[in-house]
Amino acid sequence: MTLYIVATPIGNLDDITLRAIDTLKRVDLIAAEDTRHSGLLLQHLGIKAKLFALHDHNEQEKSNVLIEKLQSGLSIALISDAGTPLINDPGYHLVKACRENDIKVVPIPGACAAIAALCVSGLPSDKFIYEGFLPAKTKARQDSLAKLIDEPRTMIFYESTHRLLDTLNDMQTIWGSDKQIILAKELTKTWETIVSFKVSELINWLNEDPTRQKGEFVLIVHGHNKTDDDIDPKAISTLKLLQKELPLKKAAAITAEIYGLKKNQLYQIGLSAEQ
Ligand code: SAM
């Protein structure tokens, strides 16, 4: 009775390990997010296996069924549509339930888009944070970005085609146009593209050719470098949000009051943001 957490490719089907293939061949059951999609991978690998559907909206309920099967002596592999299960994919509830029930959980590591992108980004990789997908609604997304404004570690985000530009525009609004971003698109696939730009340049680059906005994306963002004469980035974020609703003079005065800063300095920052 063992649950194997098996990573599968994120594009290129050759990116599957020998251990992953061996495990998928040996287990009694494979729990998969989308049984039709995983069926194609297994067919490609020449593996005939029983599939069991486990997705986000039925995971808690189906985990109980899988726990019973594991307790009855079956071995089960968990896979997701792409990459490492549990990384923005189902599996957390199942693994937690296994650990609570003393069921052995074994990792079979492999591809993960976040780590693949980080490793080629050229940004510091000694300390990083993984944020996954930002919230879909603008206000919640901007609030999340504001909380990360002085985050010193490299940040990793996942993004989809239809929200990429909105997210980058919000990053520019909250963090300023100079923030360095590496966009890793379609990793391991035919149209793999990895580019590094300031956020404002990246938005222009994507707008120059809308096909560049299509695909699967990881955004790797440079953490905040603190210098002695830095203004608290939270103050700049507040100034920018207020600037949208109020005349610059007023926005600068209120921000100065909140953060104990000089009005004029904030006014100058606001002016350069308007240009
Ligand atoms: N479990 C997966 C992993 O290990 O990376 C992530 C699954 S999550 C539902 C899907 C998101 O991962 C995509 O929207 C995209 O942001 C990112 N992603 C997956 N494959 C990718 C690829 N080949 N290139 C770039 N990003 C990818």
Residues whose N, C-alpha, C, O or C-beta is under 5 A from the ligand:
A	BS01	SAM	I10 G11 A82 G83 T84 P85 I87 N88 D89 A111 C112 A113 A114 Y158 E159 S160 A184 K185 E186 L187 E216 F217 V218
